[in-house]
Amino acid sequence: MLLTIDVGNTNITLGVFQNEKLFGTFRMTTKLPRTSDEYGLTICGILEHRDVVPQDIDAVIIASVVPDIMHSLVNGIIKYLRVKPLVVSAGIKTGIRVVTENPKEIGPDRIVDAVAGYELYGGPVIVVDFGTATTYDLIGPNGTFEAGITAPGIETAGRSLWGGAAMLPAIEIKKPQSILAKETISSMQAGLVYGAIGQTEYIIEKMKEESGYDDAIVVATGGLGKIIAQETDSIDKYRPDLTLDGLRLIYHKNRK
């Protein structure tokens, strides 16, 4: 069994694969400080709760945008799962060639998404990940990572809104019944959700226009991506486990 781990700024998402079958996904909070023992015990506990025997995990791959936790996380995995994880970093085989001005600036999470988008749907493909940041990445017909756009994530924008305005409450992010809001909560929901839909449509339109890839398939992922994908024809596919699929694909490219 393969354990895939996506370390994001907000959550750590874990997925267990047997061959190409995903058994399930699990989430942990990223910002909670943990020792290697706490990581190891927590991961083993999560696996056992889902009827996965930790000893059956024979490979682990990690993509992380949070370097500070990697020492404890990697050591916890080695100590409790008896496996040295493969970490997505420079020099690893991905099948994607980055042709931006500074390839080292492209985060491993975006490379993983690009691999999954290209391998599963071909190129050109635009991958949109609705996470802490909303990222739009363009992969060309020959598997080249050509451009990337970064915008505030929907939740990030929401926290900034109610965190910076004393009279605005924290709210659930969902599409209101109408954009013509008549009270504070639906007013904020309308601004966040419809604003994200408009941003998504315009950025995708401009990416296709300037690249000339009018036929690019648009694939979305990320927790709140489902809300947006349901409301716009600009997104062709919504795949919640795209990043975990990308990790699985990269692992098999690098397996000895």
Secondary structure, DSSP 8 states (H G I E B T S, - for coil): -EEEEEE-SSEEEEEEEETTEEEEEEEEESSS---HHHHHHHHHHHHHHTT--GGG--EEEEEES-GGGHHHHHHHHHHHH----EE--TT---S-EE-SS-GGGS-HHHHHHHHHHHHHH-SSEEEEEESSEEEEEEE-TTSEEEEEEEEE-HHHHHHHHHHH-TT---------S-SS--SHHHHHHHHHHHHHHHHHHHHHHHHHHHH--TT-EEEEESTTHHHHHTT-TT--EE-TTHHHHHHHHHHHHH--
